[in-house]
Amino acid sequence: MTIEGISVFSGHEIKIEGEGAHLNRTSERPAVAGLRYLAPGFIDMQVNGYRGIDYSSPSLSEEEVGRLVEMLAPSGTTAHLPTIITGPQEMIVRNLSVIERARSSSEAVAAAIPGYHI
């Protein structure tokens, strides 16, 4: 995989080369017109839900957690803290368990959810 764009930090063209989740090499040179800007992903500290999936829903599923992570990524949000609002203790514990199972079964979900906001 090779990605080229303009670094938001230096304003220079940057070329990033890697395989899978591993970066092998980066290089910089003066930017050429027409390239997109490259920046680190956003970390959202409080995500209640997204596009109809609610972390506080009594029917939250592992599949929904995975879809939510996938839907947030194109917006630039590469990590977030699922927020579970005040509610019955059973619902809070249940949904934390659902999210944790989703994290355990998917490297992408585990990387995107580093913790919780309750």
C-alpha positions in Angstrom: 0.0 0.0 0.0 1.3 3.5 -0.9 -0.5 6.7 0.1 0.6 10.1 -1.1 -0.7 13.5 0.0 0.2 16.7 1.8 1.2 16.5 5.4 -0.9 18.8 7.6 2.2 19.3 9.8 4.8 20.3 7.3 2.9 21.3 4.2 5.2 19.0 2.1 4.1 16.0 0.0 4.4 12.9 2.0 4.6 9.3 0.7 3.6 6.6 3.2 4.4 3.0 2.3 3.3 -0.1 4.2 1.7 -3.5 4.4 -1.5 -4.1 6.3 -1.4 -2.1 9.6 2.4 -1.6 9.5 4.1 1.4 8.0 7.5 0.6 6.4 8.7 4.0 5.2 7.7 7.6 4.9 9.4 10.3 2.8 8.8 14.0 2.2 9.4 16.4 -0.8 7.9 19.7 -1.9 4.1 19.3 -2.5 2.6 19.3 -6.0 -0.8 20.8 -6.7 -3.9 18.6 -6.5 -2.9 16.2 -3.7 -5.2 15.7 -0.7 -4.1 16.5 2.8 -3.1 13.6 5.1 -3.6 13.8 8.9 -3.8 11.5 11.8 -7.3 10.1 12.6 -9.6 11.8 15.0 -10.3 10.4 18.5 -13.9 11.1 19.7 -14.1 10.9 23.4 -17.9 10.5 23.6 -19.9 8.6 21.0 -23.5 7.8 22.1 -24.2 6.1 18.8 -24.1 6.8 15.0 -26.6 6.4 12.1 -29.2 4.6 14.1 -27.0 2.4 16.3 -27.1 3.4 20.0 -24.6 2.2 22.5 -27.3 2.4 25.2 -29.9 0.4 23.2 -31.2 -2.7 25.2 -30.8 -4.6 21.9 -27.2 -3.6 21.0 -25.4 -6.4 19.2 -21.8 -7.2 18.4 -22.5 -6.8 14.7 -23.9 -3.3 15.3 -20.7 -2.3 17.2 -18.6 -3.5 14.2 -20.8 -1.6 11.7 -20.6 1.6 13.9 -16.8 1.4 13.8 -16.9 0.9 10.0 -19.3 3.8 9.5 -17.2 6.2 11.6 -13.9 5.5 9.8 -14.7 7.4 6.5 -15.4 10.5 8.6 -11.8 10.4 9.9 -12.7 9.1 13.3 -10.3 6.2 13.8 -10.9 5.7 17.5 -13.7 6.5 19.9 -15.0 5.9 23.4 -18.5 4.3 23.4 -20.8 6.2 25.7 -23.4 4.4 27.7 -25.9 6.8 29.3 -27.4 6.5 32.8 -29.8 3.6 32.9 -30.5 0.3 34.7 -27.3 -1.4 35.9 -28.3 -4.6 34.0 -28.4 -2.7 30.7 -25.1 -1.0 31.3 -23.3 -4.2 32.2 -25.0 -6.0 29.3 -23.9 -3.4 26.7 -20.4 -3.2 28.1 -20.2 -7.0 27.7 -21.5 -6.8 24.1 -18.9 -4.2 23.2 -16.1 -6.1 24.9 -17.1 -9.3 22.9 -17.0 -7.3 19.7 -13.5 -6.0 20.7 -12.3 -9.5 21.4 -13.5 -10.9 18.1 -12.2 -8.1 15.8 -8.8 -6.4 15.7 -10.3 -3.4 13.9 -12.9 -2.9 16.6 -10.3 -3.4 19.4 -8.1 -0.7 17.8 -11.0 1.7 17.3 -12.4 1.3 20.9 -9.6 1.9 23.4 -11.9 2.4 26.4 -15.4 3.5 27.5 -17.3 6.6 28.6 -20.0 5.8 31.1 
